[in-house]
Amino acid sequence: MDLGFNLNRTANASAWRLLPNRWDFVAFPLIICLIAMTAIGFHQTMAPISTLKTQVISLDVASLPEYALRTTLRMLAAMVASLVFTLVYGTLAAKSRRAGMVLIPILDILQSVPVLGYISFTVTFFLALFPNRVLGAEFAAIFAIFTAQAWNMTFSFYQSLTTLPRDLDEVSRGFHLTGWQRFWKLEVPYSMPGLIWNMMMSMSGSWFFVVASEAITVGNSTITLPGIGAYLAQAISDKNLAAIGWVILAMTLVILAYDQLMFRPLVAWADKFRMETTSSGNAPESWVLDLVRRTRLIHQLLVPAGWVLARLARVPLRVPLRNAVRFALPLQQGNKKSSIVGDILWGLLVLVGTLYVVWRVVAYVRTGVTGAEVGHVFLLGFFTLVRVVMLIALSSLIWVPLGVQIGLRPALAEKIQPLAQFLAAFPANLLFPVFVIVIVRFHLNPDLWLSPLIVLGTQWYILFNVIAGASAYPNDFREAATNFRIRGWQWWRQIMLPGIFPYYVTGAITASGGAWNASIVSELVQWGDTKVMAHGLGAYIAQTTAAGDFPKIILGITVMSLFVTLFNRVLWRPLYNYAEAKLRLD
């Protein structure tokens, strides 16, 4: 009799766990809304492309919610693609020395290529891939947004892999983890705090180029995708200040929504991956994450998915890359002489491939460019270089100390997080009216007064990476510094600056690359029919892109890539190698 009672009680308890509670009734509408938004957006992408040619971007406020939905879905799709790219590309670059010799310089070049450059040469491919469908134009826009997101995330993940503490590496080898297990159980969790902050920065930074990604030019025709960027471009063209005000409000609401619904839960969830043995007692919180944990039915539905993912991470799969990595590390293998020969052959192969690409580019550019034009473009590149160096130095002096103070205080970081995302997402286009009117009214020098626009959207890479570094800094080390009474400048020099330095270098690399990219929309600004131009490489690329002069477009992009790559090789890469070799948290 007692046994039957216990069985009934167990069955009733199991059935009770499947019944929704009050938290389920709060969470279900959120989930249904997200699914409905995705379904509506996907349905609109399958429409014929002729609908875009007949539609006109309306500045009616009632159209903004739909435009905001379309832009947000594009940015989320680009974020998923960027995350996949980050995990694959960053792993190859960090684990294979020979692959890293090629992949990291390529990444330097990729982040220096302007979004306009990608659109100019990829839109035809995507439109041909999905002929007569809006989906082709959507993929072109998503790819353009992807190029504004992926490089920063990849640098962050690569930095985490190359600065992995040696004691954690030794523990993983002691447990005989395969490459697959080590990746999911050690490397990805260790990189997660910094990666999530860089995902936030990438999401916000992509707003900077959303205007260019939603107005796609093919030959003499322009395809305009409905979205906040297209709405903003139309408002600027019409000099409609009221519409610009509505754009700012819509952006604020969208940023607040994805901060609360996506990034704040991720930050709170990733806090458990911090490398420490003692807790700071100020863990970040998220009402969405707490809501999901309190639900009964949704939580039960998520348990099987979590179990499957956990099992997949523990599968003793031996990835072929593991052997390639060992072969690429001669200090860990026997025959050093054969490895040196392999390095020489690999270097020659890369050199030949590079020379071939350079020869093809030069041959094409010579068809429409003179030698004097090349010298002029290099001079313009020097002007932009001076602006970038000065602005990155100034941004570092401001945001490094502030980022440390924010990162060490999770409660403060929660309050600053949405504000920082909004400021990082604030497109320079919204300030065009102010700068154009002031410069024209007071006859100011555009070379000087347009410079702040270059760093407006890129300085936040430094802030977000410093916050990530400070928030991931082990609490054990901080307590040890407190016990030894290390304070003031000594605390900065011996404790905090070495701890955040790898993160800062990652932020500075992406900030400088982003500043070069931002120069295209910052050195040539327009308000209605009034244009103001500064002398620089960005203005040159903007002008030649508008004119459709492809030899000059390629020349401008090539020179910009050369400047960025050399700048990274001369300054940032040595600092990066120093951080990797000397400042690891071991």
Secondary structure, DSSP 4 states (H G I P E B T S, - for coil): -HHHHHHHHHHHHHHHHHS--HHHHHHHHHHHHHHHHHHHHHHHHTSBTHHHHH------GGGHHHHHHHHHHHHHHHHHHHHHHHHHHHHHHHH-HHHHHHHHHHHHHHHHS-HHHHHHHHHHHHHHHSTTBHHHHHHHHHHHHHHTTHHHHHHHHHHHHHT--HHHHHHHHHTT--HHHHIIIIIHHHHHHHHHHHHHHHHHHGGGGHHHHHEEEETTEEEE-SSHHHHHHHHHHTT-HHHHHHHHHHHHHHHHHHIIIIIHHHHHHHGGG---SS--S-----HHHHHHHH-SHHHHHHHHHHHHHHHHHT-----HHHHHHHHH-GGGSS-HHHHHHHHHHHHHHHHHHHHHHHHHHHHHHTTT--HHHHHHHHHHHHHHHHHHHHHHHHHHHHHHHHHHHHHT-HHHHHHHHHHHHHHHH--GGGGHHHHHHHHHHHT--HHHHTHHHHHHTTHHHHHHHHHHHHHHS-HHHHHHHHHTT--HHHHIIIIIHHHHHHHHHHHHHHHHHHHHHHHHHHSEEEETTEEEE-SSHHHHHHHHHHHT-HHHHHHHHHHHHHHHHHHIIIIIHHHHHHHHHH----
